[in-house]
Amino acid sequence: MPKRAVVVVGGGYGGTLVAEALDEVADVVLIDPREAFVNVAASLRALTQPAWAHNAFFPYDSLLVRGRHVQDRAASVDVAGVVLAGGGRVDADFVVLATGSTYAYPARPRKAESSIAEALGDLQHTHSELASTGRVLILGAGPVGLELAGEIREVWPDKHVTIIDRGTELLRGFLPEVRAELLRQLSALEIDLRLDTRLVGLPPVPEGEAAAFVVTTDNGEEIGADIWFRSFGSRVNTGYLADGRLVDLTADGLVPVTDRLTVVGHDNVYALGDITNLPDPKMATWAQTQAGVVVENLRGQLLGSAAHAVYTPVTERSQRIFLPLGPQGGVGQIPTPDGVTVPAPIEVVIQRKGRDLFTARFAQRFHSA
């Protein structure tokens, strides 16, 4: 008897977990326009340490032993399959939507369709540009911007690094002592953090290119730098659902899901990660947690039972994070078995993420360990 078809749209953190986990029990097709999975956290170190850069990329052709990767975009999805942007259709018994968000370079390659070689070439060029400068400006003080600053400081301790953000505090919603420790480490690294600061306009030079410039804040202060990076403006990838053939998106362009992570109105279509209307932070850790529930429910359905696993959205008390500032620093918080969230010791942050940025974990998932 042929195995039932599961089509996973999106090869990010959650999508690859689902595809790999179901490869033995279903006919899995992974649809993604890229040649390889990009580990966003590792791509920041790939910028500052070119010899390490290959660790950020994992080719999809090593993910599935029995299934296959279709290198294309989804143009539309319905209850029975996916229409491809390049033409053709992939029929499915079950569909998993896991297309995530689009992030600015260097967290993601400049073009989604870039080959590994092209992406590495871009990173090498930007590394050379960055190496030639003395003053770096990062716009956005979220986890990506902060981690980028830490990676830059690790390689070039003498560069002047400025981070600008319009928010009034870092890591809103996380433990006060974690936020205080983050501020302490940023100060010790002599990173110039400007919160509650707005610019009159973006820098007048291209991102990631060495060229001296001055930006002006809304209170008239001028800040000079030689290169800049954008760490804000991510957007969810749900455009292929805008035709309404599968579901009506929310006003924010998100996919409404049930507590079993099925798309509202369809028991055979799932969604996870950034694109859902769940209150969880738009972070890889929660996409992968949700992916575990999707895998459990799909395994049950493939064996003829109903989807029973229920997903409980994160609360402020259970939020977890590992935010390294280079391989030797950073902060984090983790929930304990009794439900209390506590700061993570710096040694745990380094061990769990900072040292290899999850490279070993993804090497195992992609069968390249």
C-alpha positions in Angstrom: 0.0 0.0 0.0 1.5 3.4 -1.0 2.4 5.8 1.8 0.2 8.9 2.1 1.6 12.2 0.8 2.7 14.9 3.2 3.8 18.2 1.5 5.7 20.6 3.7 5.8 24.2 2.4 8.9 25.9 3.8 12.2 24.5 4.8 13.0 26.5 7.8 13.5 25.5 11.5 10.0 24.0 11.9 9.5 22.7 8.4 12.7 20.7 8.2 11.9 19.2 11.6 8.5 18.0 10.4 9.8 16.7 7.1 12.7 14.7 8.6 10.5 13.3 11.4 7.9 12.0 9.0 10.2 10.8 6.2 9.9 7.1 7.3 6.1 7.0 7.6 5.0 9.2 4.7 5.8 10.2 1.2 7.3 13.6 2.1 7.8 16.4 -0.3 9.5 19.6 1.0 8.9 22.7 -1.1 11.4 25.5 -0.7 13.0 27.8 -3.3 16.5 27.6 -1.7 19.2 25.0 -2.2 19.9 24.8 1.5 18.6 25.5 4.9 20.1 28.6 6.5 20.7 28.7 10.2 20.1 32.3 10.9 22.0 32.5 14.2 25.1 30.9 12.5 24.9 33.3 9.5 25.9 36.2 11.7 29.1 34.4 12.6 29.5 33.4 9.0 29.8 37.1 8.2 32.5 37.8 10.7 34.4 34.5 10.4 34.5 33.4 6.7 36.4 30.2 7.5 33.5 29.2 9.6 30.8 30.3 7.2 30.0 26.9 5.6 28.5 25.9 9.0 25.5 28.1 8.4 24.2 26.1 5.4 22.7 22.6 5.2 21.7 21.3 1.7 18.2 20.0 1.5 19.3 17.0 -0.5 20.7 15.4 2.6 17.6 16.0 4.8 15.3 13.3 3.4 16.3 9.7 2.8 13.0 8.7 1.1 11.3 11.9 0.4 12.3 14.7 -2.0 12.9 18.4 -2.1 11.2 20.6 -4.8 13.2 23.8 -5.3 10.4 26.2 -6.0 7.9 28.5 -4.4 4.3 27.8 -3.5 2.0 30.1 -5.6 -1.2 28.8 -4.0 -2.4 26.1 -1.6 -5.7 24.3 -1.3 -6.9 21.4 0.8 -5.6 18.9 -1.7 -2.1 20.3 -2.6 0.2 23.0 -3.7 0.4 25.0 -7.0 4.0 25.8 -7.7 5.2 29.2 -8.9 7.4 27.6 -11.6 4.4 25.6 -12.9 2.9 22.3 -12.0 1.2 21.1 -8.9 2.1 18.7 -6.0 -0.9 16.8 -4.7 -1.1 16.0 -1.0 -3.1 14.1 1.6 -1.7 16.4 4.2 -0.1 19.9 4.0 2.1 21.6 6.5 2.6 25.4 6.1 5.9 26.5 7.6 7.1 29.4 5.5 8.2 31.6 8.4 9.4 35.2 8.0 11.8 37.1 5.7 14.8 38.7 7.5 17.2 41.3 6.4 20.8 40.4 5.2 23.1 39.1 6.7 20.7 37.0 8.8 19.3 35.6 5.5 21.0 35.6 2.1 20.3 38.6 -0.1 18.2 36.5 -2.4 16.1 33.5 -1.2 17.1 31.6 -4.3 20.9 32.1 -3.8 23.0 29.0 -4.1 25.3 28.1 -1.2 28.2 29.4 -3.3 26.5 32.7 -4.1 25.5 33.2 -0.5 29.1 32.5 0.7 30.4 34.9 -1.9 28.1 37.7 -0.7 29.2 37.0 2.9 32.9 37.1 1.9 32.4 40.4 0.1 30.6 42.0 3.1 33.2 40.6 5.5 35.9 42.4 3.5 33.8 45.6 3.5 33.3 45.3 7.2 36.9 44.5 8.0 38.0 47.8 6.3 35.8 50.0 8.5 36.2 51.5 12.0 32.6 52.4 12.8 29.6 50.1 12.6 25.9 51.1 12.9 23.2 48.4 13.5 19.6 49.5 13.3 17.5 47.3 15.5 18.2 46.0 19.0 16.3 42.7 18.8 18.1 39.4 19.3 19.5 39.4 15.7 21.0 42.9 16.0 22.4 42.2 19.5 24.0 38.9 18.4 25.5 40.6 15.3 27.1 43.2 17.5 28.5 40.5 19.7 30.0 38.6 16.7 31.6 41.8 15.4 33.1 42.7 18.8 34.5 39.1 19.1 36.5 39.5 15.9 37.2 43.3 15.9 37.4 44.4 19.6 38.6 47.9 18.5 35.7 48.8 16.2 33.1 51.3 17.4 29.7 49.5 17.3 26.5 51.5 17.7 23.0 50.0 18.0 20.0 52.2 17.5 16.4 51.2 18.4 13.2 53.1 18.9 12.2 50.9 21.8 12.7 51.9 25.3 14.0 48.6 26.7 15.7 45.4 25.6 14.0 42.0 25.5 10.6 43.3 26.7 8.7 40.5 28.5 11.8 38.6 29.7 13.1 38.5 33.3 14.4 41.8 34.7 17.6 40.3 35.8 18.2 38.8 32.4 17.7 42.2 30.8 20.0 43.9 33.4 22.7 41.3 32.7 22.4 42.0 29.0 22.9 45.7 29.5 25.9 45.0 31.8 27.6 42.8 29.1 26.9 45.3 26.3 28.4 48.0 28.5 31.5 45.8 29.2 31.9 45.2 25.5 31.7 49.0 25.0 28.8 48.7 22.5 27.1 52.0 22.2 23.4 51.3 22.7 20.9 54.0 21.8 17.4 53.1 22.9 14.3 55.3 22.5 16.1 56.8 19.4 14.6 57.5 16.0 16.4 58.5 12.8 15.1 61.1 10.5 16.0 58.8 7.6 17.9 55.6 6.8 21.6 55.9 6.0 22.2 57.3 2.5 24.5 54.4 1.5 23.8 50.8 0.6 23.6 48.3 3.5 26.7 46.3 4.1 28.9 48.5 1.9 31.8 50.5 3.3 31.2 54.2 2.9 31.4 57.0 5.5 28.0 58.6 6.3 26.1 60.5 9.0 22.6 59.9 10.2 20.5 62.3 12.2 18.2 61.5 15.1 14.8 63.1 15.6 16.4 65.3 18.3 19.0 66.6 16.0 22.0 64.5 17.1 24.4 63.4 14.3 25.9 59.9 14.4 28.7 58.9 12.0 29.6 55.4 10.8 31.3 53.6 8.0 29.0 50.7 7.4 25.5 49.7 8.5 23.2 46.7 8.8 19.5 46.4 9.2 18.1 44.2 11.9 14.4 45.1 11.8 11.5 44.8 9.3 10.9 41.1 9.2 7.7 40.1 7.5 5.7 36.8 7.5 5.7 34.8 4.2 2.0 34.2 3.6 1.5 35.9 0.2 0.8 32.6 -1.4 -2.3 32.3 0.7 -3.7 35.7 -0.2 -6.0 34.2 -2.9 -8.2 32.8 -0.1 -8.4 29.3 -1.7 -7.4 27.7 1.6 -8.3 30.1 4.4 -8.9 33.8 5.1 -5.9 35.3 6.7 -6.1 37.6 9.7 -5.9 41.4 9.4 -2.1 41.0 10.1 -1.7 38.4 7.3 -1.4 35.4 9.7 -2.9 32.0 9.4 -5.6 31.1 12.0 -5.0 27.8 13.6 -6.7 25.5 16.2 -5.2 24.3 19.4 -4.0 21.2 17.5 -2.2 23.5 15.0 -4.5 22.6 12.1 -5.6 25.5 9.9 -9.1 26.5 10.8 -11.6 24.6 8.8 -9.2 21.8 7.6 -8.2 18.7 9.6 -5.5 17.8 7.0 -3.7 21.1 6.8 -1.3 22.3 9.5 0.5 25.6 10.1 3.3 26.4 12.5 5.9 29.1 13.3 5.8 32.8 12.5 2.9 32.6 10.1 0.4 31.5 12.7 -1.9 33.7 14.7 -0.5 32.2 17.9 0.7 34.7 20.6 4.2 33.0 20.7 7.2 35.1 20.0 8.3 34.9 16.4 11.4 32.9 17.2 12.9 29.6 15.9 12.6 27.9 19.3 8.8 28.2 19.3 8.5 27.1 15.6 10.3 23.9 16.5 8.2 23.3 19.7 5.1 23.7 17.6 6.6 21.3 15.0 6.8 18.6 17.6 3.0 18.8 18.1 2.4 18.8 14.3 4.5 15.6 14.0 2.7 13.9 16.8 -0.7 14.7 15.3 0.3 13.8 11.8 1.8 10.5 12.9 -1.5 9.6 14.5 -3.5 10.6 11.4 -1.2 8.6 9.1 -1.9 5.6 11.3 -5.6 6.1 11.2 -6.4 7.9 14.4 -7.4 11.5 15.1 -5.1 14.4 16.0 -5.0 14.5 19.8 -2.0 16.6 20.7 -2.8 20.1 21.9 -0.4 23.0 21.7 -0.3 25.5 24.6 1.0 28.9 23.6 3.8 30.4 25.5 3.3 32.8 28.4 5.7 35.4 29.7 6.4 33.1 32.6 7.5 30.3 30.2 9.5 32.3 27.7 13.0 30.9 27.0 15.8 32.4 25.1 19.5 32.0 24.5 21.1 35.2 23.3 24.9 34.8 22.8 27.2 37.8 22.4 29.9 36.0 20.5 31.1 32.6 21.6 32.1 33.7 25.1 29.2 35.8 26.4 25.5 36.3 26.3 22.3 35.8 28.4 19.4 33.5 28.6 16.4 32.2 30.5 14.9 28.8 30.8 11.8 27.3 32.4 12.4 24.8 35.2 10.5 21.5 35.4 8.2 23.0 38.1 7.2 25.8 35.8 9.4 28.6 37.2 11.5 30.6 34.7 15.0 31.4 35.8 18.1 33.1 34.3 20.4 30.8 32.4 24.0 30.8 33.7 26.4 32.2 31.1 28.0 28.7 30.9 24.7 27.2 29.8 24.2 29.9 27.1 27.7 29.2 25.7 27.2 25.5 25.8 23.7 25.4 24.4 24.1 28.0 21.7 27.1 30.3 21.8 29.8 27.8 21.1 28.5 26.3 17.9 25.2 28.2 17.3 23.3 24.8 17.0 25.6 23.6 14.2 25.8 20.1 15.7 22.0 19.9 16.1 21.4 20.6 12.4 24.2 18.4 11.3 22.4 15.6 12.9 19.0 16.6 11.4 20.5 16.8 8.0 22.4 13.5 8.4 25.8 15.2 8.0 27.1 14.7 11.6 
